[in-house]
């Protein structure tokens, strides 16, 4: 009897894992890593390979985490692609062009991200225009302002900054010459947002807003303040990545950051977050980000045509959308039977 009981308990545990929203993304990560490990060989599974895709995952992951929170809450933020160059250009002009202390440039850069996030959130809650349209509008506005101010103040679309040793060590150094310090910042962001979504009461509010906005409002949840705060968090994270890039490469470019727009959304969707909102997890977003980065860098180590990488990412994205609905139905059916 005890053997049968243990067996049933084990199967129930496996069933519970399979119903988790990040289950599909974990399977996808294992498959793509094994695939590229076979093709890439010892170099890919060694330190060069790990540093390559972890460095990519760290920057995209910092942006993807708050974007994921917004998607769970039923919103989108396309403007992150313009906040990254705007923040790095702000810090470069303040601390490079005007030669003020690096900390002042960093604070100014993060302030730009918070301001753009506030404008996004305010416009979304006050006008009820779809967030996709609002953030596309702010994206082009910020891009135009960044280009205009860069040319007006610095006379160029690129500005250089040589940070002091302490700032470089904290925000832009490579450990062992390969692993960027941004990985530790990514881990810190993931831990903080995990607490926010899965432990603090705010997490229930985010899920409730994404599940049913009207019901959440009727339940007394401060929907407007919550939405604006989430957009400000997204802007802050994008600005922080802009600062990391500036301190790492010591140059700010007006045209940088555009790839983050759809890459961050892909990481979130691959990680099991529903496009309709109301479901998702931080662990899933992290796994989705790792999956994207493995494919992105595995192509170069394997020697395959770069177009194959786009094909794999597209297949993963479609598979994630289909599997997310499947896992959600499994979880709902299980909950119904259990009750």
N, C-alpha and C positions, 0 to 999 in steps of 0.2 A: 504493500500500500504506500509506503514511504517513497519507493522508487517511482511509482506512478505519479505520486503527488509532486515529487521533484521534477519529473519530466513535464508535467502540466505547467508547473511554475516557470520552467525554462522556456517552454513554447509560448506561454503568455508574455514573458519578458521580450522574446523575439518579436512577437506580434505588436507589442507596445512600441518597440523601436521602429518597426516597419511603418507604423502609422504616424511617426513623427514627420513634420514638414521638411526637415533637413535630411531625411533618410535617402531620398533620391539624389540629392547633391553629393552626399558622401559616396554613394555607389559610383557616381560620375567621376569624382576625384580619383578614386582608386583605379578606375578603368583607364583614364587618360594618363595618370602617372605611370602605370605599368606599361602602357603603350609607348610612351616616349622614353621610358627607362630602357626598354628593349632596343629602340632605334638609336637613342643617344649614347648608350653604353655607360662606361665608368665615369666619363666626364660629367654627364648629366646627373647621375646619382651621387656624385661627389660634391665637394664644397663649391666649385665653380657653378654647377647647375643649380644647387640650392640657393646660393647667393643671388643668382640671376633672377630666378622667379620670385624669391622672397622680397627682393628690393622693389620689383614691380608691384607685387601684392600689397606691400606696406603703404605705398602712396595711394593706390586705387582704393585700398581697404579703408583708409581713414575717411575718404570721401563717401564710400559706399555705406558705411555704418549709419550716419544720420540720414542719408538718402533712403536707406531701408526703413528707418523709423517713419519717415514721411510717407512712404508707400504703404506701410502697415496702417497708417492713419488715413489712407485714401487720397494722398496728395502726391505731386511730382515736383522735382526741382531740376530744371534744365540749366539754370543760371550758373551752376558750379563751374562750368567750363570757362566762364568769363571772370569769375571771382579769383581763380587761381592766378592768372597773369596780372589781374588788377592789384592783388595783394602783394605779389612779388615785385611788381613795378613800383608800388607805393613805398615798400621798404627800401628798394634800391635807390629811389630818388631821395628819400629822407636821409638815409644813412650813407649812401654812396655819393650822390650828386651834391647834397648839402653837407655831407660829412658829419652828421649828428651821430650820437651814440647808437649802437645797433639796437639796443633795447627800445629806443624811441621809434625807430623804424618798424620794429616787430609789432609794437603796440598799435601803431598807425595802420599797419597791414591787417591785423586782426580786427581793428575797428571797421575797416572797409567791409570785411566779410560779415560782421554783425549788422552793419547798416543795410547792406544789400538783402540780408536775410529778413530784417525787420520790414523793409519795403515790400518784399515778396509776400510775407505773411499778412501784412496789413491790407494789401491790395486783394489778396485772396479772400480774407474774411469780410472785408467791407463791400466788395463788388460782387462776390460769388461768381466771378468769371473763372472758368476752369483753370486750375493751377498750371496746366501745360501752356496755355496761352500767356498767362501772366509772366511766368518765368522765362519763356522765349523772348517776350518783350524786354524784360529787365536784362537778359543776357546780351541782346544787341545794344541796349543802351549803355551797359557797363563796358562792352567792347569798344564802342565809339568814344566814350569818355576816357578810357585808358589810352587809346591811341592818340586822342587829341591832347591830353595833358602830357603824355610822354614826349611828343614832338614839340609842344609849346615850351615845356620846362627844360628838358634835356637835349632837345634837338635831334632825337634819334628814337628808333623803335626798340632799341636794346640799351640797357643800362647795366654797368658792372659795379660790383661791390666785393671788396675783400674784407670779410668779417674778422673780428679779433679771434684769438686762439680759443678762448672759452666758448664763445658763441658757435664757432666752427665745430668744436668738440661735441657740444650738446645737441646741435641741430643739423650738422652736415658732414660728419666724418664717416669714414669707412673702417670698420673694425676688421683687422687682419687684411686690410686692403681690398676686401670684397663685400662684406656685409654692412649695409648702410644703417646708421643709427635710427633711421626712421622705423625700423622693425620694432624697436622698443616703444616708440610713440604709438604705433599701431596697436600693440598689445595693451598699452595703457588706455587708449580710446575704446578698444573692445571691452575691457574690464569695466570701464565706467558706464558704457552704454548697456552692457549686460545687466548691471545693477539697476540702471534706469528702467529698462524694459521688463525684466523678469523678477526683480525683487522689490523695487519701490512701488508705491501705490500709483505713481504716474503711468506705469506700464499698463495697468488695467484701463486707465483712461485712454491711452493710445489705441489699444485694441478695440475698445468700445466705440471710439470715434470712427475708426476704419470699418467696423462692422455695421453700425447703424448710426449715422450722424444725428438724426432727429431724436432717436431714443437717448443717445448720450447727452444731448442738450437738455432734454426733458428730465433726465436723471440728475441734473445739477452740475454736470461736468463743465468747467470753463473752457468751452471749445475754442473760442477766439484766442484767449491767452495761450492755450496749449499749442494751437496751430502756429501762432507767431513765434513762440519759443522754439518749436521744432525747426522752423525755417531759419531762425537765427543760429541754431546749432549747426545746421547744414552749411550756412555761410561761414561760420567760424572754422569748421573743419576744412572747407575748401581753402580758406585763407591761410590756415596753418600749413597745408600742403604747399601752397605757394611760397611760404617762408622757408620750408624745408628744402624746396628746389633751389631757391636763391642761395641759401647757405651752402648747399652741396656743390652747385655748379658755378656759383659766384657771378651769375648773369641773369637778368630778367628780360624776357622776350614778350612783346605784345601778343604774338600769335600762339603762345603756349597754352596748354590746358584744354584744347578742344576735344581731345580724345577721351577725357574723363567723363564727358557728358553721358555717352552711351555705354562706355565701359563700366561705369559705376552701376548703372541700371541693370546691365547684363549680369554683373556679379550678384546683385540683389535677387534677381529673378531666378538665376541658376541656384541660388541658395535657398529657394523654397518659399519666398515671399509671394503672396498672391497679388496679381495685378489689380484685383478688385478691392484689396485692403482687408484688414481685420485678422490676418494670419501671417505668421513668420517668426523667425528667431534670430538672435545675434549669432549663435553658433552656425546656423545655416548660412548667414551672410558671409561669415569668415570662411567657411568651406567653399562657398561659391566664388569668393575672391581668389582663393588658392587655386581652384580649378581653372579659372580664367587665366591666371598668371602662368600656370604650368603649361597650358596650351600655347599661350603667347610666346613663351621662351623656348618651349620644347621643340618648336618648329626649327629654330636656328641650330640646335644641337643635333637634331635628327637629319638635317640636310634636305628636308622635304621642301616642296614649293610653298612659299608663304601663303598662297591662295588656299592650300589645304587647311591651314590654321583657321582661316575665315570660315571654311566649310564646317570644321569641327565645332567652332564656337556657335555657328548658326544652328547646327544639329543639337548641341547641348541646350541652347536657348529654347528651341521648340520642344525638346524632350522635357525640359524643366516645366514649361507651361502646362504640358499635358499631364505630367506626373504629379504636379502640385495639386491639380483638381482631383486626381485619383486618390492621393494620400489624404486629402481633406475629406473625401467621401468615406474612405475607410474609417477615419477617426470619428466622423459623425455617426456612421452606422454602428461602430463599436460602442460609442457613448449611449446611443439610443437603446441598444440591446442590454447594456449594463444597468441602465436605469429601469 
